[in-house]
């Protein structure tokens, strides 16, 4: 039976997913829906095999096959309504990140998928197949670092998406909380949380000292637009692991700051320290620092092959398709696991708003 992959939205993210459709096993039919004729035209020029539709309602009017997948590639404020519509049409749905604007929307989407007897997934675990990510998870699981007592997860960009670059590209909705859900945390937080959960398997998390600020960067804005999303976010997260160990993770994400750029993912254990490029970009290597027999510092460098081109864009569909086909697919983020990850993100916002710690039992 031919499997239909149906893309809602014909923009940049749809292009990313379409590039991986040929990697699926069996016969696949690619469909795309967008109310913008120019966007459809541009998409179909690149993917002439795609069958265009002027709306998602038209595209999903055909009865769904058992393995048909809708990929929701719309901007964040449309994730909730478009996903609900596709679920009601009997489709499995893979939704782009951020999954929803809030917990209420996320819970409704997951509940409807269960009610309809179909699968729902999110793309925020797209870095999980990266070789060094899996190596890092194995190092933590095997206790190579000893008891973990601290983690640094700091990514400061002076100007990036949702900072001045996002504005110059005209992504004005990214500056409005009602449409984007938030700022830098909603943009990259879904990836961060997915990696943390894989690494540390937390049973609970407490968020404290959260700050979410919008840095004044002096960019020209359309008349009447008042940005209300954060460009500089920081928080302390206290994780409890299955064995009862607790540690602090110092978190920082910026898309605009006047300070210097700095990137550091580091896990501190009593026996060793580990740092690596957690997103598979740049130099594909991991460094392990530990003590030698005389107390001297020893450093081991583990290298990896670069991932294939556009791997982080294409992996979510490949993993989700394997999941709905009944194959073992540990890198697919689905169902209630989506809610767990989304709740951690929302707890950071809740702490920033209330100025009080927020604890989640996972």
JONOR-V769507 format. One record per run of one state. SS is the DSSP state (H for helix, E for strand, C for the rest). FROM is the first residue (numbers start at 1). LEN is the number of residues. If there is no record, write none. Layout:
SS:FROM:LEN
SS:FROM:LEN
This chain:
C:1:2
E:3:6
C:9:3
H:12:7
C:19:2
H:21:3
C:24:4
E:28:6
C:34:3
H:37:10
C:47:4
E:51:3
C:54:2
H:56:4
C:60:9
E:69:4
C:73:3
H:76:13
C:89:3
E:92:4
C:96:7
H:103:14
C:117:3
E:120:3
H:123:3
C:126:5
H:131:11
C:142:6
E:148:9
C:157:2
E:159:1
C:160:4
H:164:5
C:169:3
H:172:4
C:176:1
H:177:4
C:181:3
H:184:17
C:201:3
E:204:10
C:214:18
E:232:9
C:241:5
E:246:9
C:255:1
E:256:1
C:257:5
E:262:8
C:270:2
E:272:5
C:277:8
E:285:7
C:292:5
E:297:7
C:304:7
H:311:14
C:325:8
E:333:2
H:335:20
C:355:3
E:358:4
C:362:1
